[in-house]
Amino acid sequence: MNQKNNYLIKNYLEQSNDLPRTAVDRVYDDLLRRIVSLELPPGSQLVRGELCSEYKVSQTPVREALLRLEQLGLVNVKPQSGTEVSYIDVKQLEQSHFLREALEFEVVRQLTQIPNEEIVSQLREIVAMQEQVSTADSEDIIMFAKLDELFHRSMFTAIGHESLYKLVRSRSGHMDRVRRLHLPSEGKIRSVLAGHKAIIDAIESGSQDKAFETMRDHLAGTISRVRILREEFPEYFN
């Protein structure tokens, strides 16, 4: 593995544990992780007093963290009845998909038009790591999902627009939960890997049309299954 790429990947996967964070950030980051991973499923009650005890903080960081999550549409704060994790909103799913598709089409278009050997090499190594964690005796879905995020983030970073990826991520909470429902499905991980490889090949070829086609097909994988997932897991949706 290329040493530079290896460093970048490991740094990304480990950095969140090393960076100093405020009490608000710590509570927010952990609640966000637990919500999008479905550790806290829709409808879960979030009691401020219990959260204060769990995170060993005062009321203020908990309140501010919950307000941030409310702005993302991931919790409903009700003054009289407390706070609950929101149900997956299909309309917000569609809006998130629309935003991501528009931006990632432009990202791959630009990547086909510039010298791209370095990003192609980095993306191939991310996919190789995804293959490793997906072929282990026990699939590490959490690590696979982190590497999936890194794959897409790396493309934005390569053209100098990582801030736009952060915008996409800030609107992805509902989609992340649907992906978490979908990822364990038979054949889904193989489909993601095939999609990533096709995107890399298209970028390397310099073909805008092929890049658009492969990215469209890749991003459509989960959104096209929402109706079926909603029927299978009705308790997660509004």
DACORNOR-V290671 format. One record per helix or strand of 3 or more residues. SS is the DSSP state (2 for helix, 1 for strand). FROM is the first residue (numbers start at 0). TO is the last residue. If there is no record, write none. Layout:
ss: [SS & SS]
from: [FROM & FROM]
to: [TO & TO]
//
This chain:
ss: [2 & 2 & 2 & 2 & 1 & 1 & 2 & 2 & 2 & 2 & 2 & 2 & 2 & 2 & 2]
from: [2 & 22 & 47 & 58 & 74 & 81 & 89 & 116 & 140 & 161 & 172 & 187 & 207 & 225 & 233]
to: [14 & 35 & 54 & 70 & 77 & 84 & 111 & 133 & 157 & 169 & 182 & 204 & 222 & 231 & 235]
//
